[in-house]
Amino acid sequence: MTYQEVVQLAKTDIASRGNDYRNKKIIYNVSCPLWENGNQINLWTYWQGHQLKDIGKKRVDVLLVGQDWGNLNNNPEVRKSIEDIQAGKKNSFYYVKDNPTDKMLIKLFQVFGDDVNIMTPDPGMRLFFTNYSLGYRKGHQTGGMTKGLMKKDKELFEDLVLVLKPRIIICLGKITYEMVSGHPVKGFVKQLQTGEPFKTTFPLDSDITVYGVAHPGSWGQANIGSEEKMIQAWEKIARDYNSAVLKNE
């Protein structure tokens, strides 16, 4: 399967979900024209990932996985930037919001090297961003996620990983890590408070290492106690990654 075949499969699948695509707290738009007009698996991929023209021929270095997207109506600048990218406008780039999540992600990726900068189209690594759940909310920005709702995209996510063949996957938050790793975990916050990320292998490919870390937003930082502990966990991931790359050279 090719990357574009996975994208088309996602569009067909999601269009068929109708009123079932919700739970008691989350309502997703079955139709998202901004996403449908593009050729990427997720709107977050327009930050990092859409630049890669050789997916399927060369491995991705890091696959970053979030839980799900918020309400697009609350992000007009992001919408406009994605429209510009889709239209092929010169020098267009994903709009990065001035919020704790985006600012922290910029800082966290710098642990992989001084030349790694996710604020540029060529960030210094082969990066790919996506959310596990591919829906776009109608109502509240956050909260209410269940594994039952995320399972609707389980097969699509697995297909995506097998096409991307990332060296590592970094999962933001407990439920995302549990879905990607395939098993529940205990003491998620407690372990992250020590600066130690969760670590396992991807169920369908043991050559892919999966890490679980706190969400980089303000709540995630508050839960583990400090920004320093969050950075410490990412530094351990970077050391593992760099050691593995050197070993295979």
Secondary structure in CASP SS format (residue, H / E / C, confidence):
PFRMAT SS
TARGET T0000
AUTHOR 0000-0000-0000
METHOD secondary structure of the structure
MODEL  1
M C 1.00
T C 1.00
Y H 1.00
Q H 1.00
E H 1.00
V H 1.00
V H 1.00
Q H 1.00
L H 1.00
A H 1.00
K H 1.00
T H 1.00
D H 1.00
I H 1.00
A H 1.00
S C 1.00
R C 1.00
G H 1.00
N H 1.00
D H 1.00
Y C 1.00
R E 1.00
N C 1.00
K C 1.00
K C 1.00
I C 1.00
I E 1.00
Y E 1.00
N E 1.00
V C 1.00
S C 1.00
C C 1.00
P H 1.00
L H 1.00
W H 1.00
E H 1.00
N C 1.00
G C 1.00
N C 1.00
Q C 1.00
I C 1.00
N C 1.00
L H 1.00
W H 1.00
T H 1.00
Y H 1.00
W C 1.00
Q C 1.00
G C 1.00
H C 1.00
Q C 1.00
L C 1.00
K C 1.00
D C 1.00
I E 1.00
G C 1.00
K C 1.00
K E 1.00
R C 1.00
V C 1.00
D C 1.00
V E 1.00
L E 1.00
L E 1.00
V E 1.00
G E 1.00
Q C 1.00
D C 1.00
W E 1.00
G E 1.00
N E 1.00
L H 1.00
N H 1.00
N H 1.00
N C 1.00
P H 1.00
E H 1.00
V H 1.00
R H 1.00
K H 1.00
S H 1.00
I H 1.00
E H 1.00
D H 1.00
I H 1.00
Q H 1.00
A C 1.00
G C 1.00
K C 1.00
K C 1.00
N C 1.00
S C 1.00
F C 1.00
Y C 1.00
Y C 1.00
V C 1.00
K C 1.00
D C 1.00
N C 1.00
P H 1.00
T H 1.00
D H 1.00
K H 1.00
M H 1.00
L H 1.00
I H 1.00
K H 1.00
L H 1.00
F H 1.00
Q H 1.00
V H 1.00
F H 1.00
G C 1.00
D C 1.00
D C 1.00
V C 1.00
N C 1.00
I C 1.00
M C 1.00
T C 1.00
P C 1.00
D C 1.00
P C 1.00
G C 1.00
M C 1.00
R C 1.00
L E 1.00
F E 1.00
F E 1.00
T E 1.00
N E 1.00
Y C 1.00
S C 1.00
L C 1.00
G C 1.00
Y E 1.00
R E 1.00
K C 1.00
G C 1.00
H C 1.00
Q C 1.00
T C 1.00
G C 1.00
G C 1.00
M C 1.00
T C 1.00
K H 1.00
G H 1.00
L H 1.00
M H 1.00
K H 1.00
K H 1.00
D H 1.00
K H 1.00
E H 1.00
L H 1.00
F H 1.00
E H 1.00
D H 1.00
L H 1.00
V H 1.00
L H 1.00
V H 1.00
L H 1.00
K C 1.00
P C 1.00
R C 1.00
I E 1.00
I E 1.00
I E 1.00
C E 1.00
L E 1.00
G C 1.00
K H 1.00
I H 1.00
T H 1.00
Y H 1.00
E H 1.00
M H 1.00
V H 1.00
S H 1.00
G C 1.00
H C 1.00
P C 1.00
V C 1.00
K C 1.00
G C 1.00
F H 1.00
V H 1.00
K H 1.00
Q H 1.00
L H 1.00
Q C 1.00
T C 1.00
G C 1.00
E C 1.00
P C 1.00
F E 1.00
K E 1.00
T E 1.00
T E 1.00
F E 1.00
P C 1.00
L C 1.00
D E 1.00
S E 1.00
D E 1.00
I E 1.00
T E 1.00
V E 1.00
Y E 1.00
G E 1.00
V E 1.00
A C 1.00
H C 1.00
P C 1.00
G C 1.00
S H 1.00
W H 1.00
G H 1.00
Q H 1.00
A H 1.00
N H 1.00
I H 1.00
G C 1.00
S C 1.00
E H 1.00
E H 1.00
K H 1.00
M H 1.00
I H 1.00
Q H 1.00
A H 1.00
W H 1.00
E H 1.00
K H 1.00
I H 1.00
A H 1.00
R H 1.00
D H 1.00
Y H 1.00
N H 1.00
S H 1.00
A H 1.00
V H 1.00
L H 1.00
K H 1.00
N H 1.00
E C 1.00
END
